[in-house]
């Protein structure tokens, strides 16, 4: 039996703290070579266990580096384990999910 798998999404969990600014720089690679992102767009959605959108992040792109940032003000959601994925839209409007995993928000002591 031959199996064809077009799901290339890599697993990466993010662990952060409630009330803190969240920033990560990501470089996607294929066969060890950085993938140029110029001309594409990225979208990241974080959802709860019921599928409700917690927040959406639009990463910025510079060459082969995507930067995802969420402000401290928007990181005041309830601590917990959420799911996320990052989807790339190519210039021809085709889409591919590049990453997925847990978006874990830990409890803090200072954020109301």
C-alpha positions in Angstrom: 0.0 0.0 0.0 1.3 3.5 -0.9 0.4 6.3 1.4 0.6 9.9 0.2 0.7 12.5 3.0 0.4 16.2 2.1 0.3 17.3 5.8 3.7 18.9 6.2 2.8 20.8 9.4 5.6 20.6 12.0 4.8 20.3 15.7 6.1 23.1 17.9 4.6 24.0 21.3 4.8 27.5 22.7 4.9 28.1 26.4 4.3 31.7 27.6 3.0 33.6 30.6 -0.3 35.5 31.0 0.2 39.2 30.7 3.6 39.1 29.1 4.3 40.2 25.5 4.8 37.1 23.3 7.3 37.2 20.5 9.0 34.5 18.4 11.1 34.6 15.3 10.5 31.6 13.0 12.5 30.4 10.0 10.8 27.6 8.1 13.2 25.2 6.3 12.9 22.5 3.6 15.7 20.0 3.3 17.8 22.3 5.6 17.3 25.4 3.4 15.4 28.4 4.6 12.2 28.9 2.7 11.8 32.5 1.2 8.5 34.0 2.4 8.5 37.1 0.3 5.2 37.5 -1.5 3.4 35.1 0.8 1.2 35.8 3.9 0.9 34.0 7.2 -1.9 33.7 9.6 -1.9 32.2 13.1 -5.0 31.3 15.1 -5.2 30.2 18.7 -8.3 28.4 19.7 -9.7 26.8 22.9 -10.9 23.2 23.3 -14.3 24.1 22.0 -12.9 25.6 18.8 -13.6 29.2 19.9 -11.0 31.7 18.6 -8.9 33.1 21.5 -6.9 35.4 19.3 -5.5 35.7 15.7 -1.9 36.9 15.0 -0.7 38.1 11.6 3.0 37.4 11.5 5.3 39.9 9.9 7.7 38.6 7.2 11.2 39.7 6.4 12.9 37.5 3.8 12.9 34.0 5.3 12.0 35.1 8.9 8.4 35.3 10.2 7.9 37.2 13.5 4.8 36.4 15.6 4.0 38.9 18.3 1.0 39.3 20.7 0.8 42.3 23.0 0.8 42.0 26.8 -2.7 43.5 26.7 -4.1 40.7 24.6 -2.2 38.0 26.5 -4.6 38.5 29.5 -6.7 35.5 28.5 -7.3 32.7 31.1 -4.2 30.5 31.7 -4.6 27.2 30.0 -3.7 24.9 27.1 -4.9 26.1 23.7 -4.3 24.9 20.2 -2.8 26.9 17.3 -1.7 26.6 13.7 0.2 28.8 11.3 -1.0 28.8 7.7 0.8 30.1 4.7 -1.0 31.6 1.7 1.1 31.5 -1.5 1.0 34.1 -4.3 -1.3 31.7 -6.3 -3.8 31.7 -3.3 -2.9 28.1 -2.4 -2.6 27.4 1.3 -0.5 25.1 3.4 -0.3 24.7 7.2 3.3 24.9 8.3 3.1 24.5 12.1 0.7 23.4 14.8 0.8 22.5 18.4 -0.1 23.7 21.9 -0.1 27.3 22.9 0.3 27.1 26.7 -0.4 30.2 28.8 0.9 29.9 32.3 -0.6 31.7 35.3 1.0 34.8 36.6 0.8 36.8 39.8 0.6 40.5 38.6 -1.9 40.6 35.7 -5.4 41.4 36.9 
